[in-house]
Amino acid sequence: MQEAAPWWRPAAGQRLLIRGGARLQGRYPISGAKNAALPLMVAVLLTPHLVTLRNLPASLDVAVLAGLLQRLGVGLSWSAGARGLVLTACADRLRPEAIEAGLVARMRASVLLLGALLGRCGQARLPLPGGDAIGLRGIDFHLDGLRAMGATITLDQGVIEARAPQGLTGADIRLPFPSVGATENLMLAAVLARSTTTLRNAAREPEIADLARCLIGMGAAIEGLETDTLVIAGGRALVGAQHAVMPDRIELGTLACAAAATDGELLLEGGDLAALAAAGPALQAAGVEMEAGAEGVVARRAAGGLQGIDVRTAPFPGFATDLQSPVMALLTRARGASAVTEAIFEQRFRHVDELRRMGARIALRGQTAWIRGVPKLTGARLLATDVRAGAALVLAALAAEGDSLLEGLDHLDRGYDGMVAKLSGCGAALRRGDF
């Protein structure tokens, strides 16, 4: 992986010591969106021409995917951009059989290789992907859609074998649920398929529109961006392109919560307030004041303080599931009661026990967390169990009294570009090491 992503240097230490009580103040640069960067990197497989991606986050998931692409024969060249990393990739010598099982097991997004490799090479052999353990997250929607396009797919001893020796054919596909991953996978497959593919009940997340715009820049014909029906006219040879990854709306929402939780004020540079969709008004109702400006979004606690709210996660433009755990951390300090219902994933409350260790009052009933705000949280020894839970626990520890020790930092590394350094630059007292 070091060769594929020479910029990646695992930070020293597997624990993060966080001293609570400091108000976050200053400028916090919002990175390129991890959830957009990964499918965009997979898209380079669709053409033998040069593709340049800008504003990529320097995260572990990006490094792992770079390793997978290199094993598949993709040439990679990295440089530093004004914001984030710049990747120039060339997939003119693909080896579709050379997938590294160990790397696939480390990230969920590796399943997107199926659609791209089937579309370009007519074959793909992929171990079942890994990633966060936050729910069933089956890939049946992906596989059923690819079968509808003519692929023959078998699953044997944890390995997916997919073949379409005559190429894929466009189809009319209705997804049972607006799955982000399935929408991306089928879009990647459809751009090189014969004839037209229509994806109905498609996911509408901004990251999908970002992928579609990149593919259009490469010569694809896609209609219906930002709607639940995508029409993709396949069969066009794709060319090279340049594309900038959209800002990370999840990092934006998380850091807005952190500013309010610590009673500080942050300029979230490059952030796009509109991309928060339903989460924006929900955060405002909870007492997170946000103002959009020329440089980004200014976030602070509202004069009236933090207030309890009820939220329910939903596909875009609903409340993003990736913001559920950071918002819950914020609501532990809000006045009154809150209810947070997780309607997307089945096991996304694993951070609740960690927040309880800090003194949070949270009761779980099914898929709803009932929260009664407390006057203070107290530092504790904590374990991050997934990417977003890790960020939520950092937020809670910054707002707590005393010191917290956070383990499971590989999750933070996977999802965030330099979060510890960026927080330190805004006055946070935190240090990574083997404590």
Buried (B, 14 or more C-beta within 10 A) or exposed (E): BEEBBEBBEEBEEBBBBBBBEBBBBBEBBBBBBBBBBBBBBBBBBBBBBBBBBBBBBBBBBBBBBBBBBBBBBBBBEBEEBEBBBBBBBBBEEBEBEEBBEEBBBBBBBBBBBBBBBBBBBBBBBBBBBBBBEBEEBEBEBBBBBBBBBBBEBEEEEEBBEBBBEEBBBBBEBEBEEBBBBBBBBBBBBBBBBBBBBBBBBBBBBBBBBBBBBBBBBBBBBBBBBEEBEBBBBBBEEBBBBBBBBBBBBBBBBBBBBBBBBBBBBBBBBBBBBEBBBBBBEBBBBBBBBBEBEEEBBBBBBBEEBBBBBBBBBBBBBBBBBBBBBBBBBBBBBBBEBBBBBBBBBEBBBBBBBBBBBBBBEBEEEEBBBBBBBBEEBBBBEBBBBBBBBBBBBBBBBBBBBBBBBBBBBBBBBBBBBBBBEBBBBBBBBBBBEEE
